[in-house]
Amino acid sequence: MADYYDLLGVSRDADADSLKRAYRRLARQYHPDINKEAGAEDRFKEIGRAYEVLSDPQTRARYDQFGEAGLGGGGMPDMADMGGFADLFETFFSGFGGAAGAGGPRRRGPRQGDDLRLDLTISFQEAVFGIEKEVQIRHLETCSTCKGSGAREGAGPTTCGTCSGVGQVRRATRTPFGSFTQVAPCPTCEGTGQVIADPCSACGGQGLQQVRKKLRINIPAGVDSGTRLRVAQEGNAGQRGGPSGDLYVFLSVQPHPQLRRDGIHVQSEVVLNYLQAILGDTIEVETVDGPEQLEIPPGTQPGAVLTLQGKGVPRLGNPVARGNHQFSVKVQLPTRLNGEERELLEQLAGHHTSKGHKHPHKSGLFGGLFGHRD
């Protein structure tokens, strides 16, 4: 399916009037009674579908956020729109046997706005220590021109001509078992009993308009990829005085070139030469807090794990408690030795193998060096 904005030939920021003009122009161009070319009828239907979605602020917002997947499919009505199970039961079964409307007209009250999702990528360091980020979102807000009424200034809602203000329509059906009356919300006024005869030009009578808004999101220390943050009432505005939805921020953390994370612990690798491993040393290592000094004990073995306490990730919700930084030791052996180095190492090897080993070289130079102790 082509993009709806491309189908209508408008930008993603087009207002209600621009959408209407584009739709009318294209509808005249591709109407099957006028355009007899192959594919004109299909194009006409696509244009109608695009305008149907984009002319409604709520469906437009879902389309902008999730594309076609956000519009859902046909079939059963949304339970939220039907007012829950009780209203669903009333819609399909009230009126059987001539008792329709005994409970009086059903009016739709305030309706909560939709929740929104924002995917945000942060750096490894930002995830460890937290940060305040400025983001930009597009959501529905109460129209500033009509204050949410949907009517042009000085005008107001009028009684719906389809249902005469009742908010419901009835349809009689004859069956072999008798006549039944099905009651459903009025499709013209959506069950409110009123319509906007003179709609607000800014929002097209919906009482809502899509706007761009900047927000400052506080990201706490210790978050990780997949962490979800909730920003209350920053989703779409509600209709008819209903509360706004929430904004949910889903975090993704960029990997660090040297450091890895395991829960609240940080892991990395440190490479030592064989003399540092044998004799011990103090070296500078990279941590999330910057350069730190790491003590290498004499006789450190390859694969050993050395730890810096409290240099890991703060525990989410308790930034005072931090994990550790764990260093996996890798020992690098020389591939070439000059004459002096070899002589010294052979003397050391001979010293370690002199007791009970007449042929130290049979076990190899470094086998004698690392395999025996006084």
WOGI-V941267 format. One line per field, one symbol per residue. phi: phi as a letter, one per 20 degrees, with the letter a starting at -180 (. if undefined). psi: psi as a letter, one per 20 degrees, with the letter a starting at -180 (. if undefined). A space follows every 10 residues. Layout:
# WOGI-V941267
phi=???
psi=???
This chain:
# WOGI-V941267
phi=.fffffgemc efdfefffff fffffffffd fgfdeeffnf ffffffffff fgfffegfff fffffcmgfe emdeofffff femnffffff fedfnfmnef mfenfddeeg cffffcccec dcfgffffdn addecccdbe cggffdlnfn dfgndbfcff ffdlnfnccd cececgepec dddbffffdl nenccefcff ffdmnemcbe cebecddedf fnfbgnfddd dfldeffedl nffffddddd ecdffefddc dcmeddcbdc ddefffffen accececfeo fcededfgmf egnfddcdfm deeffgnbff ecfddddeec ddefecceff ffffffffff ffdfencecf ffengefffe eccf
psi=pqphhhhikr rijprggggg ggggghghhj phigojqpih gghghggggg hggiiohghg ghghgibhhi iaaacqqphh hikahghggg ghiqipjjkp jhjrqpppbq pqrqqqpppp prrghhhgir qppprprprp qppigjkihi qqpirrqrpp hgjkihiqqq pppprijapq pppqqpigjk jhiqqohnqp hhjkjiiqqp qpppqopoor qjrrpipppp opkjbqqrql jrqqaqppop qppqqqhhqq pncjqpqrqp pqrhhhhgir rprpqprija pqpppoqqkp qpiqpqpopj kbpqppimih oqarpppppp poqqiqprgg gggghhgggh hhjhojnimh ihjqgighgi iqq.
